[in-house]
């Protein structure tokens, strides 16, 4: 059992329970939000209680037993402790304790987690992602923008209603005869800044603004074709958009061979595609490295355009939430009632958090709490 997984702790009951035993126990259903707890004997004869769970059990457990302590009963010392455990400063913990709305509370939690660098990769994952990113043509030493185009199985069922709504908004009323079963790439570009955002020089001449745009997609061949069909090409992958925005598009270098984390879709590979890599451990690991690289690029983009109908879009939004900067108050500043003022106002915004420039191309612009 690797120490990086157990943190140096002995595996309980190793003489009587194998990995398969623990895995089977984790699947035992004890009721919504309840975890399976057993008592077993260690090799040295001591008895130990073990709670056995997988990810699919932890989320209901959190919702039933822990979420209310995070989102209800504010202000409270428990809420301050919760925030402190997430890396909050004393002032941030106090602000968190005073929050009331569930959405506002969740976003503040995300801001704390992102500030603390909560997401960390194992050393070999970080190494392989870094090596893979070096093969990209995208100049990541400069500011860049990103678009996530999710298609495939997600649009056939779960997001079908949003796709139909988009085409209805474009004047196509026959749901059985739509131009395509997906939202076109042009719909994403429609969220780009318009001509009114074009800078002008002292003579009133429009100045061209060059932008590098990374495209993450599980449908790269079709997206390439859509880009080729766009007007005002400067080069095969560069267009002039809305009078002054010179957009150069970049793709993942493996887009010709790795479309989806699970293969051809949520159901895995279609018959015949196994010869292209299939479901070997190596190919699965490779697809995960590719996906993590995409995730890191999208989360750090200056402007991100996507949608919230896909898990990926929601994850990226989660990683782009930041705490707002407090307004500096003078020492001894007082409220109207004579009490000492707290640093609650945020510089230039009306919220305690902000989301890096994120634009929704289609579908709902409302995003639920993480895990919902």
C-alpha positions, -999 to +999 in steps of 0.1 A: +000+000+000+017+033-011+025+057+016+014+087-005-021+072-004-022+061+033-001+090+046+020+065+065-010+049+083-013+011+083-042-004+063-067-016+088-075-053+091-050-062+064-051-099+073-088-103+068-098-076+043-084-072+008-089-042-015-118-061-032-134-066+002-132-029+010-145-020-024-175-043-021-183-029+014-182+006+000-211-003-023-234-015+005-263+009+007-272+020+042-298+046+033-294+081+018-266+100+034-254+071+056-220+054+054-211+018+061-192+013+093-177-021+103-156-035+132-127-057+123-095-070+138-059-058+130-030-083+127-019-072+162-052-083+177-067-048+182-102-040+171-109-010+149-140+007+135-137+015+098-160+038+078-160+025+042-171+048+014-166+059-022-172+092-038-208+084-047-216+079-010-197+109+003-217+135-015-251+124+000-234+122+034-222+158+031-256+169+020-274+152+049-250+158+077-226+186+070-239+210+044-263+226+068-235+234+092-218+253+064-247+271+049-272+276+078-272+293+112-250+322+102-234+340+119-218+313+141-184+302+155-189+269+136-190+288+103-159+307+112-141+274+120-153+259+087-138+289+068-106+288+089-101+251+080-103+262+043-074+286+048-094+318+056-077+346+075-095+357+107-111+386+087-122+363+059-136+338+084-157+365+100-170+377+067-179+341+058-198+337+091-219+367+083-230+355+049-266+343+045-275+333+009-266+297+000-252+307-034-231+335-019-218+311+008-208+285-018-190+310-040-171+323-010-160+287-002-148+283-038-129+316-035-112+303-003-103+270-019-089+286-050-069+311-030-054+282-009-045+262-040-068+234-028-065+214-060-031+197-061-018+169-083+004+140-073+040+147-084+039+124-114+006+139-126+020+174-123+051+163-141+033+147-170+009+175-174+037+200-175+056+180-201+025+176-222+018+214-220+052+220-235+040+204-268+013+230-273+016+257-299-005+281-277+019+308-263+011+303-226+036+329-216+012+355-228-024+363-220-048+341-239-086+334-241-103+300-242-135+284-256-149+250-245-171+234-272-188+203-257-207+180-280-212+143-285-234+123-261-240+152-237-261+170-263-281+140-275-299+135-242-291+158-212-287+191-231-311+183-260-336+208-247-311+237-246-299+228-282-335+230-294-341+263-276-310+277-293-323+268-328-358+281-320-342+314-311-326+314-346-360+308-363-359+270-368-392+257-354-391+221-366-374+202-338-371+171-360-353+190-388-327+213-371-296+224-390-275+203-366-279+184-334-254+208-317-249+245-312-226+259-339-192+274-331-204+308-343-227+309-313-197+309-290-180+336-310-211+357-308-202+362-271-170+380-281-167+417-277-185+437-304-173+465-327-181+490-299-151+476-279-126+483-307-100+508-297-093+538-319-062+559-323-059+597-321-071+599-357-102+579-351-088+548-369-098+514-355-069+495-340-066+457-345-065+437-312-047+404-315-060+376-293-048+340-289-078+316-284-075+281-272-103+257-281-110+226-260-135+203-277-145+166-281-154+174-318-122+190-332-127+179-368-161+196-372-149+227-352-120+230-376-145+228-405-166+255-389-136+278-385-127+273-421-162+284-431-160+317-411-155+350-430-126+374-430-097+348-428-062+362-424-047+327-423-062+292-419-065+295-381-068+333-379-098+355-385-108+392-381-139+392-360-162+422-353-140+447-372-109+447-349-105+414-330-078+393-347-084+358-333-059+330-338-072+296-328-052+269-311-061+233-304-049+204-283-020+186-301-037+152-296-072+163-310-069+139-339-067+109-315-083+118-281-118+131-283-133+122-249-121+112-215-140+079-218-133+072-254-162+079-279-185+090-251-199+081-217-204+045-228-168+041-237-154+031-271-175+021-301-168-012-318-136-010-339-121+020-321-102-001-295-073-005-320-067+033-317-057+029-280-089+015-265-092+010-228-057+000-218-043+015-187-018+036-207-045+051-230-067+059-200-039+076-182-030+095-214-065+107-219-066+119-183-034+139-187-048+155-219-081+164-200-062+178-170-041+200-193-073+213-210-088+220-176-057+240-164-056+261-196-094+269-195-093+278-158-065+303-163-078+320-194-084+357-195-118+352-210-136+319-210-166+311-232-185+279-226-218+266-211-230+250-179-248+220-194-216+200-192-198+190-160-166+204-176-181+238-180-193+238-143-159+227-131-141+254-150-165+280-136-158+266-101-120+271-106-125+307-118-141+321-086-120+345-066-124+365-034-129+402-040-104+426-025-116+445+006-116+482+008-089+495+031-105+513+061-087+538+083-077+526+117-105+533+142-132+538+115-166+538+132-201+528+122-230+551+127-239+533+160-204+538+173-191+503+167-159+496+149-165+492+112-157+458+096-139+454+062-170+441+044-172+463+014-154+450-016-134+472-040-154+482-070-180+454-068-211+446-049-202+410-040-177+393-017-165+372-047-160+376-084-157+352-113-129+357-139-145+368-172-168+339-180-194+340-208-222+315-214-226+307-251-260+289-248-282+273-222-288+286-187-265+311-172-273+299-137-250+274-122-259+253-091-238+246-061-209+223-067-220+186-069-256+195-078 
